[in-house]
Amino acid sequence: MKNTRRDFLGLGFQASVTAALTPFVPYLSSRAAAQPQGTGPTRLMLLMTSNGSVPNEYWPMGNDADYTFKPNSITDPLTPYKSKLIFPRGMKRPRGGGGGHESAFRTMWTGAGQTGSGGGFGGYAKGASIDQLIAKQLPMGQTTFPSLQFGVQHDGPGANPTVLTVMTYSAPGQPLAPESNPYTMFQRLMLGSGDAPTGLTKEQLEKTRVRRKSVLDLVRAELTTLEKRIDRSDRVKLQQHTDGISSIEKRLNNPMNPTGGGNGVKVGAIRPGIDLKANESFPELLGIQNSLAVAALASDRTRVLSMQWSRSFSQVRHTWVGVNSEHHTLSHKTSATDQMHKFNIERWYAQRMAELYRQMDSIPEGNGTLLDNMMLIYCNDLTEGSAHSVSPPICQIAGKGGGKLKSGRLVDASSYDFTQLLVTAAHVMGVNSINVVGELGKPGDIPALRA
């Protein structure tokens, strides 16, 4: 691998030991400070939710840098990160092929219509998604994984269990299914890949579980040696990162978790691990997947990542905010009570976004933070669920793109297309050869978003 931590730090570890350390070592601030711009690498993350929003409660007020969040609105929980957000309002978003949900979802990140075959109604997208277009153009060997696809119960109940469960594509008609099992994703991040293994084995990981120990125990001696060779600020960052991994592992591997009763389960009874299919597990799984994604980015395991909070046509029941109806079913209802329930769901997701941004913003990198070096694009697959509309898209951008984005603004983007936002992402990531995304896309980026 090029520019490995072993090269940078000048460590005398054996190659296999250094590889084993990779998941546990964040992108060190001293390394970032040594770069020409004093920043860490620029990363891209695509994030989605589904079934539409309540548009008049989503958008901030004001104009450009003078924007503010409407008190107690959907996006009000994002106030602490106002200076690191961009709300591009008014864009048009193309859709391709048949199906109210299919035509929106297959096109969202691809700008492409349908293949007409495979994947159920309407077929898969006939173009690659922007994350994959970018990943294929980045220099090989920079990271262990060219890209990672995370999900949270993406394979849950709903219509069309193929096209509506996958949002990214490696090529026309070639969907990339996200990984919604955090146990599997944790193991993948710890073991690496066939081309770039970490040096740890499945057997070692399994033994740590059986003994109720941490995977950190497998590399603790090497971590101790590393700590002696880096400055204080990086030691703090290293400790913060390993504490985060330990916290994730404890949440995954606790073999007995108390329940709160209900459904015939006695209060104080215990259940093994996390039920990956249970509706009530959704918030816990979302939190763990977010933390795993941040850990993967912080340790430079990948620089391109996608995250599905459920799926298009999601039928998650958000009982934790007092909503017992299936999400998609609710999205087609329009009474005042139903609108209130939609609002509560959307605000809950905004609170989860705020938590994700907080995690990213708490990780120092050179002159800024991980969030400063991100371009995170969030988009709901629909604008209003009852109408199956997609324009103007419910979206936002988080992060400063390593200084390439002019953040802290509400931007009038009504003369632009959503696919031009995707082109902007390519240019922020340094892939200037991409000037249009999909056959439905419009050429060019959005200059108003650039610093």
C-alpha positions in Angstrom: 0.0 0.0 0.0 1.1 3.6 -0.7 1.5 6.1 2.1 1.0 3.5 4.8 1.1 4.4 8.5 4.3 2.3 8.7 6.0 4.5 6.1 4.7 7.7 7.7 5.6 6.8 11.3 8.8 5.0 10.5 7.8 2.2 12.8 9.9 -0.9 13.0 7.0 -3.3 13.3 6.8 -6.3 11.1 4.4 -5.8 8.2 1.8 -8.2 9.5 1.7 -6.4 12.9 1.4 -3.0 11.2 -1.4 -4.3 9.1 -3.2 -5.6 12.2 -3.0 -2.2 13.8 -4.6 -0.4 10.8 -8.2 -0.5 12.0 -7.1 0.8 15.4 -5.0 3.8 14.3 -6.9 6.9 13.2 -5.6 9.3 10.6 -3.1 11.0 12.9 -3.3 14.8 13.3 0.5 15.1 12.8 0.1 13.3 9.5 -2.7 15.7 8.4 -0.7 18.7 9.5 2.2 17.6 7.3 -0.1 17.8 4.2 0.1 20.9 2.0 -3.3 22.2 3.2 -2.9 20.9 6.8 -5.9 18.7 6.4 -6.8 15.0 6.3 -8.0 13.3 3.2 -11.4 14.4 1.7 -14.1 11.8 2.1 -17.6 11.3 0.6 -20.6 9.8 2.3 -24.1 9.3 0.8 -26.9 9.0 3.3 -30.6 8.3 2.7 -33.9 8.0 4.4 -37.2 7.2 2.7 -40.9 7.9 2.2 -40.7 11.7 2.0 -40.8 14.5 4.5 -42.9 17.5 5.6 -41.2 20.1 3.3 -42.5 23.2 5.0 -41.0 22.0 8.3 -37.7 20.9 6.8 -36.2 23.9 5.1 -34.4 26.7 7.1 -35.4 30.3 6.9 -33.4 33.3 5.6 -30.9 33.4 2.8 -27.3 32.4 2.2 -25.1 32.8 5.3 -27.9 34.6 7.2 -30.1 31.4 7.3 -31.6 30.2 10.6 -33.5 27.1 11.6 -37.2 27.5 12.4 -37.5 26.7 16.1 -38.8 23.2 16.8 -38.7 22.4 13.1 -37.4 19.1 11.6 -33.9 20.4 11.1 -33.7 22.5 14.3 -31.6 19.7 16.0 -28.8 20.5 13.5 -28.3 24.0 14.8 -24.9 23.2 16.4 -23.5 22.4 13.0 -25.1 25.3 11.1 -21.7 26.6 10.0 -20.8 23.3 8.5 -24.0 22.6 6.5 -25.3 23.6 3.1 -29.0 23.5 2.2 -29.3 23.6 -1.6 -32.9 24.5 -2.1 -35.1 24.2 -5.2 -33.2 21.8 -7.4 -34.9 19.5 -9.8 -34.3 15.8 -9.5 -34.8 13.4 -12.5 -36.4 10.1 -12.2 -36.3 7.2 -14.7 -38.5 4.2 -15.5 -41.6 2.8 -13.9 -42.9 2.8 -10.4 -43.5 5.6 -7.9 -40.7 4.5 -5.7 -38.6 2.6 -8.1 -38.2 5.5 -10.6 -37.0 7.7 -7.7 -34.7 5.3 -5.9 -32.8 3.8 -8.8 -32.1 7.2 -10.2 -31.2 9.1 -6.9 -27.4 8.5 -7.0 -27.1 7.3 -10.6 -29.0 9.8 -12.7 -30.0 6.8 -14.8 -33.2 5.1 -15.9 -34.1 1.5 -15.7 -32.4 -1.5 -17.4 -35.8 -3.1 -18.0 -34.6 -6.4 -16.5 -33.4 -7.8 -13.2 -34.4 -6.7 -9.8 -38.2 -6.9 -10.2 -40.5 -4.1 -11.4 -38.8 -1.8 -13.9 -35.4 -3.3 -13.4 -32.2 -2.0 -11.9 -30.5 1.3 -12.8 -28.7 1.4 -16.1 -25.8 3.4 -14.7 -23.2 3.3 -11.9 -23.8 5.5 -8.8 -21.7 8.5 -8.1 -19.9 6.9 -5.2 -18.7 4.1 -7.4 -17.8 6.4 -10.3 -15.6 8.3 -7.9 -14.1 5.3 -6.1 -12.9 3.8 -9.4 -11.0 7.0 -10.2 -9.2 7.4 -6.9 -5.6 6.2 -6.7 -5.4 2.5 -5.9 -3.9 1.4 -2.6 -4.8 4.5 -0.6 -7.2 2.6 1.6 -8.1 -1.0 2.4 -11.6 -0.6 0.8 -12.3 1.5 -2.3 -15.8 2.0 -0.8 -18.1 0.6 1.8 -21.9 0.2 1.8 -23.7 0.3 5.1 -27.3 -0.4 5.8 -29.8 -0.5 8.6 -32.5 -3.2 8.0 -32.3 -2.4 4.3 -33.9 -5.8 3.6 -36.9 -5.2 5.8 -40.5 -5.6 4.7 -41.8 -3.6 1.8 -42.6 -3.8 -1.9 -40.1 -4.9 -4.5 -37.4 -6.5 -2.3 -34.7 -5.9 -4.8 -34.7 -2.6 -6.6 -36.1 -0.8 -3.6 -33.4 -2.2 -1.2 -30.3 -1.1 -3.0 -29.2 2.5 -3.8 -25.7 2.1 -5.2 -24.5 0.5 -8.4 -21.0 -0.6 -9.5 -22.1 -0.7 -13.2 -25.4 -0.8 -15.2 -27.6 -3.4 -13.7 -25.1 -4.3 -11.0 -26.4 -3.2 -7.6 -24.3 -3.2 -4.5 -26.2 -4.6 -1.6 -25.4 -2.8 1.7 -24.3 -4.6 4.8 -26.9 -4.3 7.5 -25.4 -6.8 9.9 -23.1 -4.9 12.2 -21.4 -8.1 13.4 -20.4 -8.8 9.9 -19.3 -5.3 9.2 -17.2 -5.2 12.4 -15.5 -8.4 11.4 -14.9 -7.1 7.9 -13.3 -3.9 9.2 -11.1 -5.8 11.7 -10.0 -8.5 9.1 -9.7 -6.3 6.1 -10.1 -8.0 2.7 -8.5 -10.7 0.7 -6.2 -8.3 -1.0 -5.4 -6.3 2.1 -5.8 -8.5 5.3 -5.1 -6.9 8.6 -3.2 -10.0 10.0 -6.0 -10.9 12.4 -8.0 -14.0 11.8 -11.7 -15.0 12.2 -10.5 -17.6 14.8 -8.8 -14.8 16.9 -11.9 -12.7 16.8 -14.1 -15.6 17.7 -11.9 -16.4 20.7 -12.2 -12.9 22.0 -16.0 -13.2 21.9 -16.0 -16.5 23.7 -13.7 -15.2 26.4 -15.8 -12.0 26.5 -12.6 -9.9 25.8 -12.0 -7.1 23.4 -10.3 -7.5 20.0 -8.1 -4.6 21.2 -6.4 -7.2 23.4 -4.9 -8.8 20.3 -2.9 -5.7 19.4 -2.5 -4.0 22.8 1.3 -4.5 22.9 1.7 -2.9 19.5 -0.6 0.0 20.5 1.5 0.6 23.6 4.6 0.8 21.5 2.9 3.1 19.1 1.8 5.5 21.8 5.4 6.0 22.9 6.3 7.2 19.4 3.6 9.8 18.8 3.0 13.2 20.3 0.4 13.9 23.0 -2.3 15.2 20.8 -2.1 12.0 18.7 -2.0 9.8 21.8 -5.3 11.4 22.8 -6.8 10.8 19.4 -5.6 7.2 19.4 -7.2 6.6 22.8 -10.4 8.3 21.6 -10.5 6.0 18.5 -9.8 2.8 20.4 -12.3 3.7 23.1 -14.9 4.1 20.3 -14.1 0.7 18.9 -14.3 -0.8 22.3 -17.7 0.8 22.9 -19.0 -0.6 19.6 -17.7 -4.0 20.4 -19.3 -4.0 23.9 -22.7 -3.1 22.3 -22.3 -5.9 19.8 -20.9 -8.6 22.0 -22.8 -8.2 25.3 -24.4 -11.7 25.3 -27.3 -10.8 27.6 -29.2 -7.5 27.3 -32.1 -6.6 29.7 -35.4 -6.0 28.0 -38.2 -3.7 29.0 -41.0 -6.2 28.8 -43.9 -6.3 26.4 -44.9 -9.0 23.8 -45.0 -11.6 26.6 -41.5 -10.9 27.7 -41.1 -10.4 31.5 -39.5 -7.2 32.7 -35.9 -7.9 33.6 -35.7 -10.9 31.3 -32.7 -11.3 29.1 -32.2 -11.8 25.4 -29.1 -12.8 23.5 -27.4 -10.1 21.5 -29.3 -7.9 19.1 -32.2 -9.2 17.1 -31.3 -7.9 13.7 -34.8 -8.3 12.3 -36.8 -6.8 15.2 -38.5 -3.5 14.5 -37.5 -2.4 18.0 -33.8 -2.9 17.2 -33.8 -0.3 14.5 -32.6 2.6 16.6 -29.8 0.6 18.2 -28.6 -0.8 14.9 -28.7 2.7 13.4 -26.5 4.0 16.1 -24.0 1.1 15.9 -23.7 1.3 12.1 -23.1 5.1 12.3 -20.3 4.5 14.8 -18.8 1.8 12.6 -18.9 4.1 9.6 -17.2 6.9 11.5 -14.5 4.5 12.7 -13.9 3.3 9.2 -13.5 6.8 7.9 -11.4 8.0 10.8 -9.0 5.1 10.4 -8.8 5.7 6.6 -10.2 2.3 5.8 -12.1 3.9 3.1 -12.8 7.4 1.7 -16.1 6.6 0.0 -19.0 5.3 2.0 -22.8 5.0 1.6 -25.4 4.5 4.4 -29.0 3.4 4.0 -31.2 4.1 7.0 -33.7 1.4 6.0 -34.9 1.3 2.3 -37.2 2.8 -0.2 -40.8 1.9 0.7 -39.7 1.4 4.3 -42.2 -0.1 6.6 -40.3 0.6 9.9 -42.7 1.4 12.7 -41.2 4.3 14.7 -42.8 3.3 18.0 -40.1 5.1 19.9 -41.6 8.5 18.8 -45.2 7.3 19.4 -45.9 6.2 15.8 -47.3 2.7 15.5 -48.1 2.8 11.7 -45.8 1.4 9.1 -43.7 4.3 7.7 -44.7 3.8 4.0 -48.4 3.3 4.9 -48.3 6.5 7.0 -46.5 8.5 4.2 -49.7 8.3 2.0 -51.9 9.8 4.7 -52.6 13.5 4.9 -54.6 14.2 8.0 -53.3 16.7 10.6 -52.5 13.8 13.0 -50.7 11.9 10.2 -48.6 15.0 9.3 -47.7 15.3 13.0 -46.5 11.7 13.0 -44.5 12.3 9.8 -42.9 15.3 11.5 -42.0 13.4 14.6 -40.3 10.7 12.4 -38.4 13.2 10.4 -37.2 15.1 13.4 -36.0 11.9 14.9 -33.9 11.2 11.9 -32.5 14.8 12.1 -31.5 14.1 15.7 -29.7 11.0 14.4 -27.9 13.1 11.8 -26.9 15.5 14.5 -25.4 12.6 16.5 -23.5 11.5 13.4 -22.2 15.0 12.8 -21.1 15.2 16.4 -19.1 12.0 16.1 -17.4 13.3 13.0 -16.8 16.8 14.4 -15.2 15.4 17.6 -12.3 13.8 15.7 -9.5 16.3 15.1 -7.6 16.2 11.8 -4.9 18.8 11.2 -6.4 22.3 11.2 -10.0 20.9 11.5 -12.0 17.8 12.1 -13.2 14.8 10.3 -16.4 16.6 9.5 -14.5 19.5 7.9 -12.9 16.9 5.6 -16.2 15.3 4.6 -18.7 15.9 1.9 -21.8 14.1 3.3 -24.8 14.3 1.0 -28.2 13.4 2.6 -31.3 12.9 0.4 -34.7 11.5 1.1 -35.8 9.2 -1.7 -39.1 11.3 -2.0 -40.1 14.8 -1.3 -43.7 14.1 -0.3 -44.6 10.5 0.1 -48.3 10.9 -0.6 -47.5 12.4 -4.1 -44.4 10.3 -4.8 -42.7 13.6 -5.7 -38.9 14.0 -5.9 -38.5 17.7 -6.6 -37.3 19.8 -5.0 -35.3 17.1 -3.3 -35.2 17.0 0.5 -31.4 17.1 0.9 -28.5 18.8 2.7 -24.7 18.7 2.6 -22.6 18.3 5.7 -18.9 19.1 6.0 -16.5 21.5 4.2 -15.0 19.0 1.7 -11.5 19.7 2.9 -12.0 23.4 2.3 -13.5 23.0 -1.1 -17.1 23.8 -0.1 -18.4 27.1 1.1 -20.5 25.9 4.0 -22.9 27.5 6.5 -25.4 28.6 3.8 -28.9 28.2 2.5 -28.4 28.3 -1.3 -30.9 29.0 -4.0 -30.2 26.1 -6.3 -33.4 26.3 -8.4 -31.5 26.6 -11.6 -29.6 23.4 -11.1 -30.3 19.7 -11.2 -29.6 17.2 -8.4 -27.3 15.3 -10.7 -25.1 18.4 -10.8 -24.7 18.1 -7.1 -23.3 14.6 -7.7 -20.9 16.1 -10.3 -19.9 18.6 -7.6 -19.1 15.7 -5.3 -16.8 14.2 -7.9 -14.9 17.5 -8.3 -14.6 17.9 -4.5 -13.1 14.4 -4.3 -10.6 15.5 -7.0 -12.2 13.5 -9.8 -12.5 16.3 -12.4 -13.0 13.8 -15.3 -16.6 13.3 -14.3 -18.8 16.1 -15.8 -22.2 14.3 -16.0 -23.9 11.5 -14.0 -26.3 9.2 -15.9 -28.1 9.6 -19.1 -30.7 11.7 -17.3 -28.2 14.0 -15.7 -27.2 17.5 -16.7 -23.5 18.4 -17.3 -21.5 20.5 -15.0 -21.2 21.1 -11.2 -22.8 23.8 -9.0 -20.2 26.6 -8.7 -22.3 28.3 -6.0 -21.4 25.4 -3.6 -17.7 25.7 -4.1 -15.4 27.7 -1.8 
